[in-house]
Amino acid sequence: MANFDYIALDAKGEETTGSIKASDEADAISQLRKSGLYPTQVVSAGKGGVSGEAKKKARKGQKGKGKGSAVSGKINGKVLMIFTRQLATLVDAGLPLLRGLSVLGKQETNKVMASTINHLADSVAGGSTFSESLGQHPKVFDKLYVNMVKAGELGGVLELVLIRLAEYSEKAQKLKNRIVAAMVYPIIVIVIAVGILVFLMAVIVPRFERIFEEMLGDKPLPAITQVVINMSRWIQDKWLIILIIGAVLYAGWNVFARTQAGRRVIDRGKLYFPVFGPVQLKSAISRFTRTLGTLVTSGVPILQALNITRDTAGNVIVSDAIEKVHEAVKEGESVVAPLEASRIFPPMVISMVDVGEETGQLPDMLLKIADVYDDEVDNAVDAMTSLIEPIMIVLLAGIVGTIVIALFMPMISIITEMNNQSG
């Protein structure tokens, strides 16, 4: 039997050192794992061992390296979702938090996320709580994320909270992807339609205009043909002015959207705009109920959970409604009255919240509402897509068809005249 010095992580993720007798290094590692430790270094005592000073220097060097290689930037929602799920799985399997962070930091391919994870590991190793470490990266982890982890730490159920966070992130990302995919189709169709229109007006129509001048001379053109030609000339002559007007309108819209009144008008329009409105409204309800339900279920106090939900609502009108709910709860009143007064939430949502409040199962009821409205969003997106598709096709066909008819009407006259001359 030989003596082995080791550095290991305990159940709390803290490093500990010591010596152990074992037949070989593998036996030493096996004994440490059986005793609930996760060895990071095992060295034979006859080869110098692991001194406390060496350990401090190694940790200091590791921290310095992590800080020097910091990479700033935003994290994609999908990357954060995968990180949360992997960390929840490791912690739920019994791996210490620090060890789990170290493992994920080594295997992460995204440079920004890898740097963030390494900083989290350094901060936790330095004695900070996980929630405090997350709070140092507000661009990556929002208030919802930090407060849920904090509640999990206080309640001693961090692994359970991480699992809930992972589920929340996955469902939120799925909902976002569904909405984005639905919005991409009409945008692509509009861009293609504009491209075709510009090409026809700037390239094709001028060529036909020259043909008409050569073949028909001073003969009058059909009214629809003359309108199309006049539009083509105007676009060719005023293209710079058109670009300037477009740029000014775009800049003006962005400035308007940044103002409080502008943001309110735009967000209200999102909820009630034909075709697109139902998708936005149902996704807003799903986000509100899932966020609030997840926070309260994880142990976050209701008033604090409402504040976080308000800040992460993504819509000013919904945020105002949540603020009124917060004020009502603060005064000891019911959640139902301000929800109903906002005129945003459908009767079914209000009824389910009312039942949840009466039975003391409001968090569970909120999560059920979120599940229902996830399906509602899917149905609304399908309905919107099925409605937009024929509208876009008819619109594009109408524009192109009008131009084609306008160009070929004079051609018919030219062909008829040529046939009469040959006859």
MARRO-355480 format. One line per 5 residues: number of its first residue (from 1); their letters; for each residue x, y, z of C-alpha. Coordinates in Angstrom, 2 decimals, decimal comma, padded with zeros to 5 digits. Layout:
BEGIN
NUM) a) X Y Z; ...
***
This chain:
BEGIN
1) manfd) 000,00 000,00 000,00; 001,31 003,48 -000,90; 000,33 006,99 000,12; -001,32 009,28 -002,44; -001,94 013,01 -002,12
6) yiald) -005,06 014,32 -003,80; -007,10 017,40 -004,68; -010,84 016,66 -004,92; -014,22 018,36 -004,99; -016,72 017,62 -002,23
11) akgee) -020,52 017,51 -002,52; -020,70 021,31 -002,23; -018,27 021,81 -005,08; -015,46 022,98 -002,77; -011,88 021,80 -003,19
16) ttgsi) -010,30 019,71 -000,49; -006,86 018,13 -000,14; -005,52 015,16 001,76; -003,73 011,82 001,66; -005,03 008,31 001,21
21) kasde) -003,51 004,80 001,25; -004,12 002,71 -001,85; -002,52 -000,01 -003,92; -002,30 002,25 -006,99; -003,68 005,51 -008,43
26) adais) -006,84 003,86 -009,80; -007,59 002,36 -006,38; -007,09 005,80 -004,78; -009,55 007,40 -007,20; -012,07 004,61 -006,57
31) qlrks) -011,84 005,08 -002,78; -012,29 008,84 -003,09; -015,38 008,45 -005,24; -016,91 005,97 -002,81; -016,44 008,50 -000,03
36) glypt) -018,36 011,15 -002,01; -015,37 013,06 -003,39; -014,61 013,85 -007,03; -010,80 013,80 -007,48; -009,23 016,32 -009,85
41) qvvsa) -005,61 015,36 -009,11; -004,07 012,28 -007,52; -000,27 012,07 -007,12; 001,93 009,51 -005,40; 003,37 010,92 -002,16
46) gkggv) 006,80 009,66 -003,22; 006,69 012,01 -006,24; 006,34 015,21 -004,32; 002,64 015,06 -003,52; 000,22 017,98 -003,77
51) sgeak) 001,06 020,86 -001,48; -001,43 023,48 -000,32; 000,79 026,19 -001,79; 000,84 024,46 -005,16; -002,94 024,19 -005,03
56) kkark) -003,35 027,93 -004,35; -001,00 028,82 -007,18; -002,81 026,51 -009,56; -006,19 028,01 -008,67; -004,84 031,55 -008,92
61) gqkgk) -003,34 030,82 -012,33; -006,59 029,26 -013,50; -008,59 032,34 -012,42; -006,15 034,70 -014,08; -006,37 032,75 -017,28
66) gkgsa) -010,15 032,81 -017,22; -010,28 036,58 -016,72; -007,71 037,26 -019,37; -009,60 035,28 -021,98; -012,97 036,86 -021,37
71) vsgki) -015,14 037,13 -024,45; -018,08 039,52 -024,36; -021,22 039,33 -026,44; -024,77 038,05 -026,54; -025,73 034,41 -026,22
76) ngkvl) -028,20 032,79 -028,59; -031,30 031,50 -026,81; -030,69 027,99 -028,12; -027,13 027,93 -026,70; -028,40 029,04 -023,29
81) miftr) -031,18 026,47 -023,42; -028,72 023,63 -024,12; -026,39 024,81 -021,33; -029,27 024,90 -018,82; -030,48 021,41 -019,75
86) qlatl) -026,97 019,93 -019,56; -026,23 021,58 -016,21; -029,58 020,43 -014,81; -028,84 016,86 -015,92; -025,36 016,86 -014,33
91) vdagl) -026,49 018,38 -011,02; -029,54 016,10 -010,85; -027,20 013,11 -011,37; -025,30 014,10 -008,22; -022,32 015,91 -009,73
96) pllrg) -021,24 018,98 -007,71; -022,14 022,30 -009,29; -018,52 023,43 -009,69; -017,55 020,18 -011,31; -020,53 020,40 -013,65
101) lsvlg) -019,56 023,91 -014,70; -015,97 022,80 -015,31; -017,15 019,92 -017,51; -019,50 022,13 -019,54; -016,86 024,86 -019,88
106) kqetn) -014,44 022,40 -021,47; -016,90 020,99 -023,99; -018,69 024,24 -024,98; -017,91 025,22 -028,58; -019,42 028,71 -028,43
111) kvmas) -016,57 031,02 -027,36; -018,78 033,55 -025,56; -020,66 030,85 -023,67; -017,46 028,97 -022,82; -015,91 032,15 -021,42
116) tinhl) -019,06 032,84 -019,40; -019,14 029,31 -017,97; -015,46 029,52 -016,98; -016,11 032,82 -015,20; -019,06 031,23 -013,40
121) adsva) -016,82 028,37 -012,28; -014,14 030,79 -011,06; -016,70 032,86 -009,17; -018,25 029,81 -007,49; -014,79 028,46 -006,61
126) ggstf) -014,02 031,86 -005,06; -016,92 031,52 -002,62; -019,77 033,27 -004,44; -023,17 031,63 -004,71; -024,30 030,44 -008,11
131) seslg) -027,02 033,13 -008,29; -024,49 035,85 -007,44; -022,20 034,53 -010,15; -025,05 034,54 -012,68; -025,90 038,12 -011,71
136) qhpkv) -022,45 039,20 -012,92; -023,54 038,38 -016,50; -026,82 040,29 -017,04; -026,48 040,14 -020,83; -026,58 036,35 -020,70
141) fdkly) -028,78 035,53 -017,70; -031,88 037,67 -017,20; -033,65 038,45 -013,91; -035,91 035,43 -014,26; -032,94 033,07 -014,53
146) vnmvk) -031,03 034,62 -011,62; -034,01 034,81 -009,26; -035,13 031,25 -009,93; -031,63 029,97 -009,14; -031,54 032,13 -006,01
151) agelg) -034,87 030,67 -004,86; -033,55 027,17 -005,54; -030,44 027,83 -003,47; -032,44 029,21 -000,54; -034,84 026,26 -000,66
156) gvlel) -032,11 023,67 -001,13; -033,66 022,45 -004,38; -031,23 023,87 -006,94; -031,31 020,72 -009,08; -035,13 020,87 -009,26
161) vlirl) -035,09 024,56 -010,18; -032,49 023,95 -012,90; -034,74 021,27 -014,39; -037,67 023,70 -014,36; -035,49 026,37 -015,93
166) aeyse) -034,43 023,94 -018,63; -038,06 023,02 -019,36; -039,05 026,69 -019,39; -036,18 027,58 -021,75; -037,02 024,72 -024,11
171) kaqkl) -040,71 025,62 -024,33; -039,99 029,34 -024,66; -037,45 028,68 -027,43; -039,87 026,37 -029,23; -042,59 029,04 -029,09
176) knriv) -040,18 031,71 -030,35; -038,98 029,51 -033,23; -042,59 028,78 -034,22; -043,49 032,48 -034,38; -040,28 033,44 -036,20
181) aamvy) -040,82 030,68 -038,76; -044,35 031,94 -039,36; -043,14 035,53 -039,86; -040,31 034,55 -042,21; -042,63 033,29 -044,96
186) piivi) -044,55 036,53 -045,63; -041,34 038,56 -045,36; -039,66 036,37 -048,00; -042,68 036,64 -050,29; -042,78 040,45 -049,90
191) viavg) -039,04 040,75 -050,64; -039,40 038,55 -053,74; -042,44 040,54 -054,90; -040,62 043,85 -054,49; -037,56 042,46 -056,29
196) ilvfl) -039,64 041,23 -059,23; -041,52 044,53 -059,42; -038,31 046,59 -059,43; -036,76 044,34 -062,11; -039,82 044,60 -064,34
201) maviv) -040,11 048,37 -063,95; -036,41 049,16 -064,27; -035,35 046,65 -066,96; -038,22 045,03 -068,84; -040,69 047,92 -069,23
206) prfer) -038,10 050,38 -070,71; -037,19 047,80 -073,39; -040,83 047,34 -074,35; -041,25 051,12 -074,39; -038,53 051,41 -077,05
211) ifeem) -040,18 048,66 -079,10; -043,53 050,48 -078,95; -041,94 053,74 -080,05; -040,27 052,03 -083,03; -043,28 049,96 -084,11
216) lgdkp) -046,26 052,22 -083,27; -044,74 055,67 -083,61; -047,19 058,34 -082,40; -050,16 056,00 -082,06; -051,76 056,14 -078,60
221) lpait) -051,10 053,29 -076,21; -053,77 051,60 -074,09; -054,44 053,43 -070,82; -053,11 050,62 -068,62; -049,91 050,44 -070,70
226) qvvin) -049,36 054,18 -070,44; -049,81 054,03 -066,64; -047,21 051,26 -066,32; -044,74 053,14 -068,57; -045,24 056,37 -066,61
231) msrwi) -044,58 054,50 -063,35; -041,44 052,96 -064,85; -040,15 056,38 -065,93; -040,90 057,84 -062,51; -039,02 055,02 -060,73
236) qdkwl) -036,01 055,45 -063,03; -035,94 059,23 -062,56; -036,69 059,31 -058,82; -034,91 056,17 -057,56; -032,53 058,20 -055,38
241) iilii) -035,42 060,14 -053,84; -037,26 056,85 -053,22; -034,23 055,44 -051,39; -033,88 058,61 -049,32; -037,58 058,59 -048,40
246) gavly) -037,33 054,91 -047,45; -034,28 055,56 -045,26; -035,98 058,55 -043,58; -039,14 056,53 -042,90; -037,09 053,65 -041,48
251) agwnv) -035,08 055,98 -039,22; -038,23 057,80 -038,15; -039,93 054,53 -037,30; -036,97 053,46 -035,15; -036,97 056,80 -033,29
256) fartq) -040,74 056,57 -032,77; -040,42 052,97 -031,53; -037,88 054,06 -028,89; -040,24 056,59 -027,33; -042,62 055,50 -024,58
261) agrrv) -045,71 056,62 -026,50; -044,44 055,00 -029,70; -043,67 051,73 -028,01; -047,16 051,70 -026,51; -048,83 052,33 -029,89
266) idrgk) -046,74 049,64 -031,62; -047,25 047,03 -028,90; -051,01 047,66 -028,83; -051,06 047,31 -032,61; -049,22 043,99 -032,35
271) lyfpv) -051,96 042,58 -030,13; -054,91 043,74 -032,25; -053,52 043,83 -035,80; -055,56 041,65 -038,21; -054,12 038,20 -039,00
276) fgpvq) -050,90 038,74 -036,99; -052,59 039,99 -033,80; -053,99 036,66 -032,53; -050,55 035,05 -032,70; -048,93 037,92 -030,77
281) lksai) -051,70 037,99 -028,15; -051,68 034,25 -027,52; -047,88 034,11 -027,35; -047,92 037,02 -024,86; -050,45 035,18 -022,65
286) srftr) -048,42 031,98 -022,85; -045,21 033,80 -021,92; -046,85 035,65 -019,01; -048,49 032,58 -017,46; -045,49 030,29 -017,94
291) tlgtl) -043,02 032,82 -016,53; -045,15 033,63 -013,48; -046,09 030,00 -012,89; -042,49 028,81 -013,16; -041,21 031,51 -010,79
296) vtsgv) -043,84 030,95 -008,09; -043,52 027,16 -008,35; -039,76 027,52 -007,87; -040,22 029,43 -004,61; -039,92 033,05 -005,75
301) pilqa) -042,30 035,31 -003,71; -045,39 036,34 -005,71; -044,65 040,11 -005,66; -041,07 039,58 -006,78; -042,26 037,09 -009,41
306) lnitr) -044,74 039,66 -010,77; -041,98 042,27 -011,02; -039,76 039,86 -012,96; -042,65 038,80 -015,20; -043,48 042,45 -015,90
311) dtagn) -039,87 043,18 -016,91; -039,68 040,15 -019,21; -043,17 040,43 -020,76; -041,85 041,86 -024,04; -044,95 044,01 -024,56
316) vivsd) -045,73 047,33 -022,87; -049,49 046,72 -022,80; -049,05 043,34 -021,11; -046,48 044,88 -018,72; -049,03 047,53 -017,69
321) aiekv) -051,59 044,81 -016,95; -049,05 042,88 -014,85; -048,19 046,09 -012,96; -051,85 046,50 -012,01; -051,93 042,88 -010,84
326) heavk) -048,83 043,58 -008,73; -050,51 046,59 -007,10; -053,65 044,57 -006,40; -051,74 041,68 -004,80; -049,68 044,18 -002,79
331) egesv) -052,93 045,55 -001,34; -054,14 042,04 -000,54; -056,68 041,91 -003,36; -057,42 039,22 -005,94; -055,40 038,66 -009,12
336) vaple) -058,55 038,22 -011,20; -059,99 041,77 -011,06; -057,01 043,61 -012,65; -056,61 040,86 -015,27; -060,23 041,27 -016,26
341) asrif) -059,98 045,08 -016,24; -057,05 045,01 -018,68; -059,33 043,58 -021,43; -056,35 041,67 -022,80; -056,91 038,25 -021,29
346) ppmvi) -059,76 036,06 -022,63; -062,55 034,87 -020,28; -061,10 031,33 -020,23; -057,79 032,58 -018,81; -059,53 034,70 -016,18
351) smvdv) -061,79 031,78 -015,16; -058,85 029,37 -014,83; -056,87 031,91 -012,77; -059,92 032,45 -010,57; -060,26 028,70 -009,96
356) geetg) -056,53 028,38 -009,26; -056,68 031,23 -006,75; -059,72 029,78 -004,96; -058,20 026,29 -004,69; -054,72 027,52 -003,73
361) qlpdm) -053,20 026,02 -006,86; -052,53 029,20 -008,84; -048,96 028,27 -009,97; -050,10 024,89 -011,35; -053,08 026,52 -013,05
366) llkia) -050,84 029,15 -014,66; -048,62 026,43 -016,11; -051,70 024,62 -017,45; -052,85 027,84 -019,11; -049,39 028,18 -020,66
371) dvydd) -049,57 024,64 -022,06; -053,03 025,34 -023,49; -051,88 028,56 -025,11; -048,77 026,95 -026,55; -051,17 024,78 -028,54
376) evdna) -053,31 027,84 -029,29; -050,24 029,60 -030,70; -049,53 026,61 -032,95; -053,12 026,68 -034,23; -053,02 030,47 -034,69
381) vdamt) -049,75 030,24 -036,62; -051,18 027,53 -038,89; -054,30 029,64 -039,47; -052,23 032,74 -040,18; -049,96 030,89 -042,61
386) sliep) -052,89 029,31 -044,46; -054,51 032,76 -044,76; -051,39 034,70 -045,74; -050,25 032,21 -048,40; -053,18 032,66 -050,83
391) imivl) -053,29 036,43 -050,17; -049,61 036,77 -051,04; -049,94 034,58 -054,14; -052,96 036,53 -055,40; -051,24 039,86 -054,67
396) lagiv) -048,03 038,86 -056,44; -049,93 037,36 -059,38; -052,07 040,50 -059,62; -049,08 042,86 -059,76; -047,08 040,80 -062,25
401) gtivi) -050,16 039,94 -064,28; -051,15 043,61 -064,60; -047,70 044,53 -065,90; -047,64 041,61 -068,35; -051,11 042,48 -069,69
406) alfmp) -050,11 046,15 -070,02; -047,05 045,19 -072,07; -048,74 042,65 -074,34; -051,82 044,68 -075,27; -049,83 046,94 -077,65
411) misii) -048,03 043,84 -078,96; -051,38 042,45 -080,08; -052,02 045,62 -082,03; -048,56 045,42 -083,61; -049,04 041,75 -084,62
416) temnn) -052,51 042,49 -086,02; -051,19 045,38 -088,07; -048,32 043,28 -089,43; -050,77 040,52 -090,46; -052,98 043,05 -092,26
421) qsg) -049,99 044,45 -094,14; -048,82 040,99 -095,20; -052,37 040,06 -096,27
***
